[in-house]
Amino acid sequence: MTINIPLDPELTGLLQMFDKPVPDTARELIVLELYRQGRISSGKAAELLGTERMAFIRYASQLGIPFFDMTDQEWQAEVEQVRKL
């Protein structure tokens, strides 16, 4: 499915700074945001971007989007569980 979204020149100019075609940049940013919000998995995000899952996870991590999204309390509980083993 194709959707045409009108973009003002300022936004188009910002998207062109990525040195990729604007539709590709917009697609990537949409997928990254859906992943960041937890609406899609890393596997689905990788599939949508046509890349390997681990490559996507590394790329998202470089952009500051964590693979593990735990609170400090959840992390401490995990650490305690591992220590018990």
C-alpha positions in Angstrom: 0.0 0.0 0.0 1.2 3.5 -0.8 0.2 6.6 1.1 1.1 10.1 0.0 1.8 12.4 2.9 2.3 16.1 2.1 5.5 17.4 3.8 6.4 21.1 4.0 9.7 22.1 2.5 11.4 22.5 5.9 10.7 18.9 6.9 11.7 17.6 3.5 15.0 19.5 3.8 15.6 17.9 7.2 14.9 14.4 5.8 17.2 15.0 2.9 20.1 15.6 5.4 20.2 11.8 5.9 21.7 11.3 2.5 19.1 8.8 1.5 15.9 9.1 -0.5 13.2 10.9 1.6 10.8 8.0 1.4 13.5 5.6 2.7 14.4 8.0 5.6 10.7 8.5 6.5 10.2 4.7 6.5 13.2 4.1 8.7 12.2 6.8 11.2 8.6 5.4 11.4 9.9 1.9 12.0 12.4 3.0 14.6 9.7 5.0 16.5 7.3 2.0 16.4 10.0 -0.2 17.8 11.0 2.4 20.5 7.3 2.6 21.6 7.2 -1.2 21.9 4.5 -1.5 19.2 6.6 -3.9 17.0 9.4 -6.4 17.8 13.0 -6.1 16.8 12.4 -8.9 14.3 9.4 -7.2 12.7 11.4 -3.9 12.6 14.3 -5.7 10.9 11.9 -7.3 8.4 10.3 -4.0 7.6 13.7 -2.4 7.0 15.1 -5.4 5.0 17.9 -6.1 7.4 19.0 -8.8 9.8 17.6 -8.7 13.3 20.9 -8.4 15.1 22.0 -5.6 12.7 18.8 -3.8 13.5 19.3 -4.2 17.2 22.9 -2.8 17.0 21.7 0.1 14.8 18.8 1.0 17.2 21.2 0.8 20.2 23.6 3.2 18.5 20.7 5.6 18.1 20.0 5.3 21.8 17.0 2.9 21.6 17.7 0.1 24.1 17.0 -3.5 23.3 16.1 -4.2 27.0 13.7 -1.7 28.4 13.7 -2.4 32.1 13.2 -0.3 35.1 15.9 -0.2 37.7 13.8 -2.4 39.9 13.2 -5.0 37.2 17.0 -5.0 36.4 17.8 -5.6 40.0 15.4 -8.5 40.2 17.0 -10.0 37.1 20.5 -9.6 38.6 19.3 -11.3 41.9 17.8 -14.2 39.9 21.1 -14.7 38.1 23.1 -14.6 41.3 20.9 -17.3 42.8 21.9 -19.7 40.0 
